[in-house]
Amino acid sequence: MSRMNRADRTDRPDRMKRKDPLMKRQFPQLSELRPLLQFSRPSLDRRSARLAGAADINDLRTIARRRTPRPAFDYVDGAAGQELTARRTREAFASTEMLPRILHGTAAADLSVRIAGITSALPFGIAPTGFTRFMHAEGEDGGAAAAAAAGIPFSLSTMGTRSLEQVAEVSDAVGNEERGAPGSRWFQLYLWKDRERSLDLIQRAQAAGFGTLMVTVDTPVAGQRLRDVRNGMTIPPKLSLKTVVDASYRPEWWFNFLTTDPLTFASLSNTATDLPSLINGMFDPTLSIRDLEWIRGAWPGRLFVKGVLTAEDARRSLDAGADGLIVSNHGGRQLDRAPVSLKALTEVRAEAGPDVEIILDSGITSGADIVAALALGADFTLIGRAYLYGLMAGGRAGVARAIELLAEETRVAMMLMGAASVADLQGSGQVRAPWLTAEPAGSGAPDPSSASRPARRN
Ligand SMILES: Cc1cc2nc3c(=O)[nH]c(=O)nc-3n(C[C@H](O)[C@H](O)[C@H](O)COP(=O)(O)O)c2cc1C
């Protein structure tokens, strides 16, 4: 051992002197260093810097969690029961495989889509979400403005915290200013026990230029959101010692909350202080297919039924007069153990045929998820939590960042798959899902390949 050390010591000067034949060294030159120095002045706009640093929706979620009080973050992030449906829905997207097509000479990908009588610049829109100003004071205004600027539709919920008329004003103003055309907007209806007031809302939606009505049918009662129970979530939030401590970590949220107009459901009048009591008190568990027919008679525009997960319900909805279907498990927030919407898409498409417009939501957090949904039979997709993470991370600018990230991921996935347009993806067979893989012959299982492949549509 000591011999080795001695040898080391005597070797060292020689090694230092020996020239490396592969690497010629020189003294650093200032002229060569200068172009590499990219120090920029620290930005005063910390929000922009924060959002620019988010590389995907998960990064926006991390920022959102840091900046939003726990009851509001968990209200968005959570799901029903054991959150099994929510988890399975995410896992289904992750389990898909995409087949690249090489050397197809695709110079660019056109992400625009015709849906519900409008052209959306991107193959996704914003899903209806209730209580949105709880997540960030800019709420629906922020979402509608970012959607109009990006040229995609914004959906307002019956449980929204901004009125139909205000959302219409924001969406038109921003759309006209940034794209030279009013923004597209859709209205989501929960049917009330009070039919007169439902009718009043439908008429106001029509007058305010909401082109499509989505009737949500998966909420006869509120799902059991255990995180909300554990957090003791109330409307408006209670000011307890815990909330005061929370405020010291999230000063911007609390400052916005306390210095803007009070948080209310703009389309409802209510006295309930927790969401399940509110929903259970107002909405109608006796809703039947007759009510859908009644809405059809009252609404002259396009009508989509939201919350369809089976072929049978697709058929009943279409027979009652629906123009289109929204395959959705409500982001796993209603019936826990309900089917994964991406899996249900196949049977709904097979029943509806190639010409009925089908929108898919639940579980979308990346452009690859959007591509998978389109290739497996959807015409369009909606994002719920993905946009709310952006909103919580930075208001309208955060929603814009979420849209930008998803658009870029969709574009890159399409380019790598050699798809020049959304129509190229649809029916291409380029997305494989494990649940669609045919069983070996003689297993007795039906061959799903014919039903699952959406027909190529123009
Ligand atoms: C916080 C929150 C509130 C929601 N409120 C409504 C609502 O008022 N009406 C409705 O039809 N769907 C509502 N949804 C469901 C969404 O429209 C959509 O179906 C779901 O978010 C899609 O799943 P994703 O969040 O994984 O994208 C809500 C979802 C969230 C996350």
The ligand as an ORCA input file, in Angstrom:
! r2SCAN-3c Opt
* xyz 0 1
  C     -63.451     21.777    -10.077
  C     -64.348     21.149    -11.091
  C     -65.646     21.591    -11.201
  C     -66.502     21.020    -12.154
  N     -67.766     21.504    -12.294
  C     -68.565     21.010    -13.284
  C     -69.837     21.576    -13.533
  O     -70.250     22.529    -12.879
  N     -70.589     21.030    -14.525
  C     -70.156     19.977    -15.286
  O     -70.869     19.515    -16.183
  N     -68.929     19.441    -15.073
  C     -68.134     19.942    -14.111
  N     -66.882     19.417    -13.925
  C     -66.417     18.323    -14.803
  C     -65.737     18.882    -16.054
  O     -66.644     19.518    -16.885
  C     -65.064     17.761    -16.847
  O     -65.995     16.767    -17.161
  C     -63.883     17.123    -16.071
  O     -63.181     18.089    -15.357
  C     -62.970     16.410    -17.036
  O     -61.933     15.773    -16.361
  P     -60.483     16.425    -16.148
  O     -60.632     17.384    -15.020
  O     -59.653     15.249    -15.766
  O     -60.086     17.089    -17.420
  C     -66.032     19.970    -12.982
  C     -64.702     19.547    -12.859
  C     -63.861     20.128    -11.930
  C     -62.432     19.659    -11.846
*
